[in-house]
Amino acid sequence: FFGAVRNPLSGSHSRHTGADVIHEHLFIECKQRKAHSILRTWDKAKEQAQEEGKVPVVCISEKGRKGFWLVVHCDHLSEL
């Protein structure tokens, strides 16, 4: 997706990077699980967004911590 290569030795064992993916500018960490709870929030937002013809974006933040994170499906990046 980012024109990168999967790191053959993930984490600190690698000579390339500590990231899961080898990329010149991005530090990409991959987490695959049976389920991620934030995606249930995204699924609900997607349903509501489709009804309004909009792109679903979920913003998450923590109290007392500056900034926020965006959850966007890769298919929608070009629309943003």
Biopython code that builds the backbone (N, CA, C, O; Angstrom):
import numpy as np
from Bio.PDB.StructureBuilder import StructureBuilder

atoms = [
    (1, "PHE", "N", (0.822, -1.197, 0.000)),
    (1, "PHE", "CA", (0.000, 0.000, 0.000)),
    (1, "PHE", "C", (0.871, 1.268, 0.000)),
    (1, "PHE", "O", (0.569, 2.229, -0.708)),
    (2, "PHE", "N", (1.931, 1.267, 0.782)),
    (2, "PHE", "CA", (2.823, 2.424, 0.865)),
    (2, "PHE", "C", (4.082, 2.261, 0.026)),
    (2, "PHE", "O", (4.998, 3.078, 0.122)),
    (3, "GLY", "N", (4.139, 1.218, -0.795)),
    (3, "GLY", "CA", (5.323, 0.976, -1.594)),
    (3, "GLY", "C", (6.499, 0.561, -0.727)),
    (3, "GLY", "O", (7.642, 0.926, -1.000)),
    (4, "ALA", "N", (6.216, -0.192, 0.304)),
    (4, "ALA", "CA", (7.232, -0.611, 1.267)),
    (4, "ALA", "C", (7.373, -2.130, 1.245)),
    (4, "ALA", "O", (6.658, -2.822, 0.520)),
    (5, "VAL", "N", (8.303, -2.635, 2.045)),
    (5, "VAL", "CA", (8.576, -4.071, 2.111)),
    (5, "VAL", "C", (8.436, -4.532, 3.557)),
    (5, "VAL", "O", (8.897, -3.864, 4.483)),
    (6, "ARG", "N", (7.797, -5.675, 3.734)),
    (6, "ARG", "CA", (7.666, -6.253, 5.068)),
    (6, "ARG", "C", (9.051, -6.570, 5.621)),
    (6, "ARG", "O", (9.884, -7.144, 4.919)),
    (7, "ASN", "N", (9.298, -6.204, 6.858)),
    (7, "ASN", "CA", (10.576, -6.462, 7.509)),
    (7, "ASN", "C", (10.676, -7.960, 7.818)),
    (7, "ASN", "O", (9.834, -8.489, 8.544)),
    (8, "PRO", "N", (11.684, -8.650, 7.284)),
    (8, "PRO", "CA", (11.774, -10.093, 7.503)),
    (8, "PRO", "C", (12.020, -10.473, 8.959)),
    (8, "PRO", "O", (11.613, -11.551, 9.393)),
    (9, "LEU", "N", (12.673, -9.611, 9.707)),
    (9, "LEU", "CA", (12.916, -9.839, 11.135)),
    (9, "LEU", "C", (12.326, -8.667, 11.903)),
    (9, "LEU", "O", (12.990, -7.655, 12.129)),
    (10, "SER", "N", (11.090, -8.818, 12.293)),
    (10, "SER", "CA", (10.388, -7.728, 12.937)),
    (10, "SER", "C", (11.031, -7.338, 14.270)),
    (10, "SER", "O", (11.607, -8.166, 14.976)),
    (11, "GLY", "N", (10.911, -6.064, 14.581)),
    (11, "GLY", "CA", (11.350, -5.569, 15.875)),
    (11, "GLY", "C", (12.846, -5.367, 15.990)),
    (11, "GLY", "O", (13.527, -5.137, 14.991)),
    (12, "SER", "N", (13.352, -5.450, 17.194)),
    (12, "SER", "CA", (14.747, -5.117, 17.471)),
    (12, "SER", "C", (15.732, -6.128, 16.904)),
    (12, "SER", "O", (16.933, -5.859, 16.901)),
    (13, "HIS", "N", (15.275, -7.276, 16.425)),
    (13, "HIS", "CA", (16.176, -8.276, 15.843)),
    (13, "HIS", "C", (16.619, -7.898, 14.428)),
    (13, "HIS", "O", (17.567, -8.474, 13.893)),
    (14, "SER", "N", (15.937, -6.940, 13.835)),
    (14, "SER", "CA", (16.222, -6.543, 12.466)),
    (14, "SER", "C", (17.420, -5.606, 12.398)),
    (14, "SER", "O", (17.687, -4.845, 13.328)),
    (15, "ARG", "N", (18.122, -5.674, 11.302)),
    (15, "ARG", "CA", (19.211, -4.725, 11.057)),
    (15, "ARG", "C", (18.705, -3.512, 10.276)),
    (15, "ARG", "O", (19.412, -2.515, 10.132)),
    (16, "HIS", "N", (17.461, -3.613, 9.771)),
    (16, "HIS", "CA", (16.914, -2.547, 8.940)),
    (16, "HIS", "C", (16.229, -1.468, 9.771)),
    (16, "HIS", "O", (16.561, -0.287, 9.667)),
    (17, "THR", "N", (15.275, -1.883, 10.593)),
    (17, "THR", "CA", (14.442, -0.967, 11.365)),
    (17, "THR", "C", (13.745, -1.746, 12.470)),
    (17, "THR", "O", (13.644, -2.971, 12.402)),
    (18, "GLY", "N", (13.270, -1.048, 13.476)),
    (18, "GLY", "CA", (12.479, -1.687, 14.515)),
    (18, "GLY", "C", (11.019, -1.824, 14.117)),
    (18, "GLY", "O", (10.233, -2.443, 14.834)),
    (19, "ALA", "N", (10.650, -1.245, 12.968)),
    (19, "ALA", "CA", (9.276, -1.299, 12.487)),
    (19, "ALA", "C", (8.984, -2.642, 11.831)),
    (19, "ALA", "O", (9.894, -3.420, 11.544)),
    (20, "ASP", "N", (7.707, -2.901, 11.600)),
    (20, "ASP", "CA", (7.302, -4.127, 10.920)),
    (20, "ASP", "C", (7.477, -4.034, 9.410)),
    (20, "ASP", "O", (7.452, -5.043, 8.705)),
    (21, "VAL", "N", (7.655, -2.812, 8.925)),
    (21, "VAL", "CA", (7.762, -2.560, 7.490)),
    (21, "VAL", "C", (8.971, -1.673, 7.227)),
    (21, "VAL", "O", (9.236, -0.732, 7.976)),
    (22, "ILE", "N", (9.698, -1.976, 6.165)),
    (22, "ILE", "CA", (10.861, -1.165, 5.780)),
    (22, "ILE", "C", (10.388, -0.075, 4.823)),
    (22, "ILE", "O", (9.914, -0.354, 3.721)),
    (23, "HIS", "N", (10.525, 1.162, 5.265)),
    (23, "HIS", "CA", (10.114, 2.318, 4.454)),
    (23, "HIS", "C", (11.042, 3.476, 4.784)),
    (23, "HIS", "O", (11.486, 3.618, 5.924)),
    (24, "GLU", "N", (11.332, 4.299, 3.794)),
    (24, "GLU", "CA", (12.273, 5.391, 3.976)),
    (24, "GLU", "C", (11.783, 6.462, 4.952)),
    (24, "GLU", "O", (12.579, 7.012, 5.714)),
    (25, "HIS", "N", (10.476, 6.765, 4.936)),
    (25, "HIS", "CA", (9.970, 7.882, 5.737)),
    (25, "HIS", "C", (8.951, 7.491, 6.811)),
    (25, "HIS", "O", (8.690, 8.271, 7.727)),
    (26, "LEU", "N", (8.380, 6.304, 6.708)),
    (26, "LEU", "CA", (7.322, 5.912, 7.636)),
    (26, "LEU", "C", (7.792, 4.803, 8.562)),
    (26, "LEU", "O", (8.512, 3.897, 8.139)),
    (27, "PHE", "N", (7.389, 4.872, 9.816)),
    (27, "PHE", "CA", (7.608, 3.793, 10.779)),
    (27, "PHE", "C", (6.253, 3.102, 10.916)),
    (27, "PHE", "O", (5.358, 3.597, 11.602)),
    (28, "ILE", "N", (6.115, 1.961, 10.260)),
    (28, "ILE", "CA", (4.827, 1.276, 10.181)),
    (28, "ILE", "C", (4.819, 0.069, 11.101)),
    (28, "ILE", "O", (5.624, -0.850, 10.956)),
    (29, "GLU", "N", (3.897, 0.090, 12.046)),
    (29, "GLU", "CA", (3.697, -1.015, 12.979)),
    (29, "GLU", "C", (2.394, -1.706, 12.593)),
    (29, "GLU", "O", (1.360, -1.046, 12.486)),
    (30, "CYS", "N", (2.421, -2.990, 12.386)),
    (30, "CYS", "CA", (1.242, -3.746, 11.968)),
    (30, "CYS", "C", (0.731, -4.596, 13.129)),
    (30, "CYS", "O", (1.502, -5.299, 13.782)),
    (31, "LYS", "N", (-0.557, -4.525, 13.374)),
    (31, "LYS", "CA", (-1.180, -5.327, 14.422)),
    (31, "LYS", "C", (-2.394, -6.032, 13.837)),
    (31, "LYS", "O", (-3.394, -5.393, 13.509)),
    (32, "GLN", "N", (-2.304, -7.335, 13.710)),
    (32, "GLN", "CA", (-3.453, -8.105, 13.253)),
    (32, "GLN", "C", (-3.985, -8.905, 14.424)),
    (32, "GLN", "O", (-3.251, -9.637, 15.088)),
    (33, "ARG", "N", (-5.274, -8.752, 14.662)),
    (33, "ARG", "CA", (-5.938, -9.448, 15.750)),
    (33, "ARG", "C", (-7.256, -10.013, 15.235)),
    (33, "ARG", "O", (-7.712, -9.655, 14.149)),
    (34, "LYS", "N", (-7.854, -10.884, 16.008)),
    (34, "LYS", "CA", (-9.168, -11.384, 15.640)),
    (34, "LYS", "C", (-10.168, -10.227, 15.610)),
    (34, "LYS", "O", (-11.058, -10.194, 14.760)),
    (35, "ALA", "N", (-10.021, -9.282, 16.536)),
    (35, "ALA", "CA", (-10.895, -8.111, 16.582)),
    (35, "ALA", "C", (-10.169, -6.961, 17.269)),
    (35, "ALA", "O", (-9.360, -7.171, 18.173)),
    (36, "HIS", "N", (-10.470, -5.739, 16.824)),
    (36, "HIS", "CA", (-10.002, -4.510, 17.462)),
    (36, "HIS", "C", (-11.247, -3.728, 17.862)),
    (36, "HIS", "O", (-12.099, -3.465, 17.014)),
    (37, "SER", "N", (-11.373, -3.359, 19.107)),
    (37, "SER", "CA", (-12.601, -2.710, 19.581)),
    (37, "SER", "C", (-12.893, -1.388, 18.867)),
    (37, "SER", "O", (-14.061, -1.062, 18.654)),
    (38, "ILE", "N", (-11.881, -0.626, 18.497)),
    (38, "ILE", "CA", (-12.111, 0.660, 17.834)),
    (38, "ILE", "C", (-12.821, 0.467, 16.498)),
    (38, "ILE", "O", (-13.501, 1.375, 16.019)),
    (39, "LEU", "N", (-12.669, -0.696, 15.902)),
    (39, "LEU", "CA", (-13.308, -0.929, 14.607)),
    (39, "LEU", "C", (-14.816, -1.103, 14.720)),
    (39, "LEU", "O", (-15.527, -0.903, 13.735)),
    (40, "ARG", "N", (-15.323, -1.468, 15.892)),
    (40, "ARG", "CA", (-16.782, -1.505, 16.071)),
    (40, "ARG", "C", (-17.329, -0.077, 16.018)),
    (40, "ARG", "O", (-18.408, 0.160, 15.475)),
    (41, "THR", "N", (-16.582, 0.869, 16.584)),
    (41, "THR", "CA", (-16.967, 2.280, 16.500)),
    (41, "THR", "C", (-16.918, 2.746, 15.061)),
    (41, "THR", "O", (-17.811, 3.455, 14.598)),
    (42, "TRP", "N", (-15.862, 2.342, 14.345)),
    (42, "TRP", "CA", (-15.729, 2.719, 12.936)),
    (42, "TRP", "C", (-16.860, 2.120, 12.095)),
    (42, "TRP", "O", (-17.402, 2.801, 11.224)),
    (43, "ASP", "N", (-17.227, 0.850, 12.345)),
    (43, "ASP", "CA", (-18.311, 0.204, 11.606)),
    (43, "ASP", "C", (-19.617, 0.989, 11.738)),
    (43, "ASP", "O", (-20.336, 1.183, 10.758)),
    (44, "LYS", "N", (-19.913, 1.435, 12.954)),
    (44, "LYS", "CA", (-21.132, 2.210, 13.190)),
    (44, "LYS", "C", (-21.062, 3.552, 12.465)),
    (44, "LYS", "O", (-22.040, 3.989, 11.858)),
    (45, "ALA", "N", (-19.904, 4.200, 12.531)),
    (45, "ALA", "CA", (-19.727, 5.476, 11.840)),
    (45, "ALA", "C", (-19.863, 5.285, 10.329)),
    (45, "ALA", "O", (-20.417, 6.144, 9.643)),
    (46, "LYS", "N", (-19.364, 4.173, 9.814)),
    (46, "LYS", "CA", (-19.452, 3.899, 8.369)),
    (46, "LYS", "C", (-20.906, 3.784, 7.933)),
    (46, "LYS", "O", (-21.294, 4.339, 6.905)),
    (47, "GLU", "N", (-21.707, 3.069, 8.705)),
    (47, "GLU", "CA", (-23.132, 2.932, 8.384)),
    (47, "GLU", "C", (-23.807, 4.300, 8.319)),
    (47, "GLU", "O", (-24.549, 4.592, 7.381)),
    (48, "GLN", "N", (-23.545, 5.127, 9.315)),
    (48, "GLN", "CA", (-24.158, 6.455, 9.363)),
    (48, "GLN", "C", (-23.623, 7.345, 8.239)),
    (48, "GLN", "O", (-24.373, 8.124, 7.650)),
    (49, "ALA", "N", (-22.335, 7.229, 7.946)),
    (49, "ALA", "CA", (-21.729, 8.028, 6.877)),
    (49, "ALA", "C", (-22.326, 7.656, 5.523)),
    (49, "ALA", "O", (-22.594, 8.536, 4.704)),
    (50, "GLN", "N", (-22.538, 6.369, 5.281)),
    (50, "GLN", "CA", (-23.115, 5.926, 4.015)),
    (50, "GLN", "C", (-24.511, 6.506, 3.817)),
    (50, "GLN", "O", (-24.874, 6.879, 2.702)),
    (51, "GLU", "N", (-25.292, 6.585, 4.887)),
    (51, "GLU", "CA", (-26.632, 7.159, 4.798)),
    (51, "GLU", "C", (-26.592, 8.618, 4.350)),
    (51, "GLU", "O", (-27.518, 9.105, 3.702)),
    (52, "GLU", "N", (-25.498, 9.313, 4.707)),
    (52, "GLU", "CA", (-25.363, 10.733, 4.370)),
    (52, "GLU", "C", (-24.442, 10.972, 3.180)),
    (52, "GLU", "O", (-24.204, 12.119, 2.803)),
    (53, "GLY", "N", (-23.919, 9.892, 2.580)),
    (53, "GLY", "CA", (-23.022, 10.040, 1.433)),
    (53, "GLY", "C", (-21.696, 10.680, 1.798)),
    (53, "GLY", "O", (-21.140, 11.460, 1.023)),
    (54, "LYS", "N", (-21.184, 10.346, 2.994)),
    (54, "LYS", "CA", (-19.941, 10.938, 3.483)),
    (54, "LYS", "C", (-18.886, 9.872, 3.750)),
    (54, "LYS", "O", (-19.182, 8.677, 3.760)),
    (55, "VAL", "N", (-17.656, 10.320, 3.966)),
    (55, "VAL", "CA", (-16.524, 9.442, 4.268)),
    (55, "VAL", "C", (-16.435, 9.257, 5.784)),
    (55, "VAL", "O", (-16.392, 10.243, 6.519)),
    (56, "PRO", "N", (-16.408, 8.010, 6.261)),
    (56, "PRO", "CA", (-16.308, 7.785, 7.706)),
    (56, "PRO", "C", (-14.887, 8.013, 8.227)),
    (56, "PRO", "O", (-13.920, 7.488, 7.676)),
    (57, "VAL", "N", (-14.780, 8.799, 9.289)),
    (57, "VAL", "CA", (-13.524, 9.056, 9.982)),
    (57, "VAL", "C", (-13.821, 9.032, 11.476)),
    (57, "VAL", "O", (-14.744, 9.704, 11.935)),
    (58, "VAL", "N", (-13.055, 8.272, 12.228)),
    (58, "VAL", "CA", (-13.212, 8.229, 13.681)),
    (58, "VAL", "C", (-11.999, 8.904, 14.310)),
    (58, "VAL", "O", (-10.860, 8.545, 14.010)),
    (59, "CYS", "N", (-12.241, 9.882, 15.184)),
    (59, "CYS", "CA", (-11.171, 10.556, 15.924)),
    (59, "CYS", "C", (-11.150, 9.997, 17.340)),
    (59, "CYS", "O", (-12.188, 9.903, 17.995)),
    (60, "ILE", "N", (-9.965, 9.629, 17.806)),
    (60, "ILE", "CA", (-9.835, 9.156, 19.182)),
    (60, "ILE", "C", (-8.803, 10.013, 19.913)),
    (60, "ILE", "O", (-7.818, 10.463, 19.328)),
    (61, "SER", "N", (-9.050, 10.222, 21.183)),
    (61, "SER", "CA", (-8.120, 11.017, 21.990)),
    (61, "SER", "C", (-8.162, 10.518, 23.420)),
    (61, "SER", "O", (-9.051, 9.762, 23.813)),
    (62, "GLU", "N", (-7.179, 10.959, 24.186)),
    (62, "GLU", "CA", (-7.128, 10.643, 25.603)),
    (62, "GLU", "C", (-7.104, 11.949, 26.388)),
    (62, "GLU", "O", (-6.410, 12.899, 26.023)),
    (63, "LYS", "N", (-7.868, 11.977, 27.462)),
    (63, "LYS", "CA", (-7.915, 13.151, 28.320)),
    (63, "LYS", "C", (-6.517, 13.456, 28.848)),
    (63, "LYS", "O", (-5.814, 12.567, 29.328)),
    (64, "GLY", "N", (-6.126, 14.721, 28.755)),
    (64, "GLY", "CA", (-4.830, 15.148, 29.256)),
    (64, "GLY", "C", (-3.678, 14.912, 28.288)),
    (64, "GLY", "O", (-2.531, 15.233, 28.599)),
    (65, "ARG", "N", (-3.970, 14.359, 27.131)),
    (65, "ARG", "CA", (-2.931, 14.102, 26.138)),
    (65, "ARG", "C", (-3.246, 14.933, 24.900)),
    (65, "ARG", "O", (-4.355, 14.867, 24.371)),
    (66, "LYS", "N", (-2.281, 15.707, 24.442)),
    (66, "LYS", "CA", (-2.503, 16.613, 23.317)),
    (66, "LYS", "C", (-2.716, 15.833, 22.019)),
    (66, "LYS", "O", (-2.156, 14.756, 21.818)),
    (67, "GLY", "N", (-3.524, 16.399, 21.167)),
    (67, "GLY", "CA", (-3.745, 15.844, 19.841)),
    (67, "GLY", "C", (-4.761, 14.717, 19.822)),
    (67, "GLY", "O", (-5.420, 14.424, 20.820)),
    (68, "PHE", "N", (-4.868, 14.099, 18.661)),
    (68, "PHE", "CA", (-5.811, 13.005, 18.472)),
    (68, "PHE", "C", (-5.323, 12.114, 17.336)),
    (68, "PHE", "O", (-4.396, 12.466, 16.607)),
    (69, "TRP", "N", (-5.951, 10.977, 17.201)),
    (69, "TRP", "CA", (-5.621, 10.001, 16.171)),
    (69, "TRP", "C", (-6.829, 9.834, 15.274)),
    (69, "TRP", "O", (-7.968, 9.979, 15.718)),
    (70, "LEU", "N", (-6.579, 9.529, 14.015)),
    (70, "LEU", "CA", (-7.654, 9.331, 13.056)),
    (70, "LEU", "C", (-7.686, 7.881, 12.600)),
    (70, "LEU", "O", (-6.651, 7.301, 12.273)),
    (71, "VAL", "N", (-8.873, 7.304, 12.579)),
    (71, "VAL", "CA", (-9.063, 5.960, 12.048)),
    (71, "VAL", "C", (-9.829, 6.125, 10.741)),
    (71, "VAL", "O", (-10.983, 6.555, 10.724)),
    (72, "VAL", "N", (-9.156, 5.771, 9.645)),
    (72, "VAL", "CA", (-9.724, 5.893, 8.306)),
    (72, "VAL", "C", (-9.380, 4.616, 7.551)),
    (72, "VAL", "O", (-8.252, 4.131, 7.645)),
    (73, "HIS", "N", (-10.321, 4.071, 6.815)),
    (73, "HIS", "CA", (-10.029, 2.884, 6.014)),
    (73, "HIS", "C", (-9.163, 3.283, 4.825)),
    (73, "HIS", "O", (-9.338, 4.363, 4.260)),
    (74, "CYS", "N", (-8.237, 2.421, 4.449)),
    (74, "CYS", "CA", (-7.310, 2.735, 3.356)),
    (74, "CYS", "C", (-8.028, 3.045, 2.051)),
    (74, "CYS", "O", (-7.506, 3.806, 1.236)),
    (75, "ASP", "N", (-9.206, 2.479, 1.831)),
    (75, "ASP", "CA", (-9.965, 2.765, 0.604)),
    (75, "ASP", "C", (-10.444, 4.215, 0.535)),
    (75, "ASP", "O", (-10.769, 4.709, -0.544)),
    (76, "HIS", "N", (-10.489, 4.897, 1.681)),
    (76, "HIS", "CA", (-11.014, 6.248, 1.722)),
    (76, "HIS", "C", (-9.938, 7.333, 1.731)),
    (76, "HIS", "O", (-10.265, 8.519, 1.676)),
    (77, "LEU", "N", (-8.672, 6.953, 1.797)),
    (77, "LEU", "CA", (-7.611, 7.962, 1.878)),
    (77, "LEU", "C", (-7.630, 8.920, 0.709)),
    (77, "LEU", "O", (-7.434, 10.120, 0.901)),
    (78, "SER", "N", (-7.858, 8.431, -0.493)),
    (78, "SER", "CA", (-7.855, 9.310, -1.663)),
    (78, "SER", "C", (-9.002, 10.317, -1.611)),
    (78, "SER", "O", (-8.907, 11.385, -2.217)),
    (79, "GLU", "N", (-10.073, 9.999, -0.906)),
    (79, "GLU", "CA", (-11.213, 10.898, -0.784)),
    (79, "GLU", "C", (-10.954, 12.018, 0.223)),
    (79, "GLU", "O", (-11.625, 13.050, 0.197)),
    (80, "LEU", "N", (-9.989, 11.814, 1.100)),
    (80, "LEU", "CA", (-9.695, 12.847, 2.098)),
    (80, "LEU", "C", (-8.809, 13.916, 1.491)),
    (80, "LEU", "O", (-8.447, 14.877, 2.171)),
]
sb = StructureBuilder()
sb.init_structure("model")
sb.init_model(0)
sb.init_chain("A")
sb.init_seg("    ")
for serial, (resi, resn, name, xyz) in enumerate(atoms, 1):
    if name == "N":
        sb.init_residue(resn, " ", resi, " ")
    sb.init_atom(name, np.array(xyz, "f"), 0.0, 1.0, " ", f" {name:<3s}", serial, name[0])
structure = sb.get_structure()
